Amino acid sequence: MTEWFAIPSYPMLEITRGGRVRAKSSPVTRMSRWGKLATYRFREIELRHGNQHGYPVVRARRTGSSSPIYVHRLMALTFVRGYQSGFHVNHINGIKKDFSPENLEWVPNEENIRHAWRTG
């Protein structure tokens, strides 16, 4: 059985250690097209990975609109210690598609850029 973990800062999302991301089931109340309040229940759904600048991404809502979220950032928020405001996620081995927690670390932006130049 797959174990799902809550993602800090993204209360509607869960992630596995393998990088699978899903949106949790949730009720939403909104105005129907006939002008009455209606409650809908969105079902749990696994989000498919897309690709942006060579990095796997998923599209999800955090506030009002849907936006791309890097899978490696979700993995780091959930499994890697050391997050500070303004820090970026660095892939230790330089491989963009390797988003395992052991390959990720939080670093200042300058260090992330230096590492990118060193690893090509």
C-alpha positions in Angstrom: 0.0 0.0 0.0 1.3 3.5 -0.9 1.8 5.9 1.9 0.7 9.5 1.2 2.1 12.4 3.2 0.6 15.9 3.7 2.6 18.7 2.1 3.2 21.8 4.2 1.8 25.0 2.6 -0.4 22.9 0.3 -3.3 21.6 2.5 -5.2 20.1 -0.5 -2.2 18.0 -1.8 -0.5 14.8 -0.7 2.7 13.2 -2.0 4.5 9.8 -1.9 8.2 9.3 -1.4 8.2 8.3 -5.1 6.9 11.7 -6.2 3.3 10.8 -7.0 1.0 13.8 -6.2 -2.7 13.8 -5.6 -5.4 16.3 -4.7 -7.4 15.3 -1.7 -11.2 15.0 -1.8 -12.9 18.2 -0.7 -16.3 19.9 -0.6 -16.6 23.2 -2.4 -19.6 25.5 -2.1 -20.2 27.9 -4.9 -23.0 29.6 -6.8 -24.8 27.4 -9.3 -25.8 28.7 -12.7 -29.3 29.2 -11.4 -28.2 31.5 -8.6 -28.4 29.1 -5.7 -25.6 28.0 -3.4 -24.6 24.4 -4.2 -22.0 22.1 -2.5 -20.0 19.9 -4.7 -17.6 17.2 -3.6 -14.4 16.9 -5.7 -13.1 13.4 -5.7 -9.5 12.5 -4.9 -7.4 12.5 -8.0 -3.8 11.8 -8.8 -2.1 14.7 -10.7 -0.1 13.9 -13.8 3.4 15.3 -14.2 4.0 17.8 -16.9 7.3 19.4 -17.9 8.6 22.9 -17.4 12.2 23.9 -18.2 13.1 20.2 -17.9 11.6 19.8 -14.4 8.5 17.7 -13.6 5.6 19.9 -12.6 2.0 19.4 -11.5 -0.8 22.0 -11.9 -2.8 22.7 -8.7 -4.8 25.4 -7.0 -3.4 27.1 -4.0 -5.5 30.2 -3.9 -7.8 31.1 -6.7 -6.2 30.0 -9.9 -4.3 26.9 -11.1 -0.5 27.2 -11.4 2.4 24.9 -12.0 4.2 23.6 -9.0 7.6 21.8 -9.3 7.5 18.3 -7.9 11.0 18.6 -6.5 9.8 21.6 -4.4 6.9 19.6 -3.1 9.3 16.7 -2.2 11.7 19.1 -0.4 8.9 20.8 1.5 7.7 17.5 2.7 10.8 15.4 3.3 13.9 17.7 3.5 14.8 19.8 6.5 16.4 23.2 6.4 13.8 25.3 4.6 14.2 29.1 5.0 12.4 31.9 3.3 14.2 32.7 0.0 16.0 29.3 -0.2 15.9 27.2 -3.4 15.9 23.5 -3.9 19.2 22.1 -5.2 19.5 18.7 -7.0 22.7 17.4 -5.5 23.6 15.2 -8.5 22.5 17.8 -11.0 19.8 15.6 -12.6 16.5 17.6 -12.9 14.3 14.5 -13.0 15.8 12.9 -9.9 13.5 14.4 -7.2 14.2 11.7 -4.5 14.5 13.3 -1.1 18.1 12.1 -0.7 19.1 14.1 -3.8 17.5 17.4 -2.6 18.7 20.1 -0.3 17.7 23.7 0.6 20.3 26.3 -0.4 20.5 30.1 -0.9 20.0 31.1 -4.5 23.6 32.0 -5.1 24.8 28.6 -4.1 22.2 27.0 -6.3 23.5 29.0 -9.3 27.1 28.1 -8.5 26.2 24.4 -8.3 24.3 24.6 -11.6 27.4 26.0 -13.3 29.7 23.3 -11.7 27.4 20.4 -12.8 26.6 21.8 -16.2 
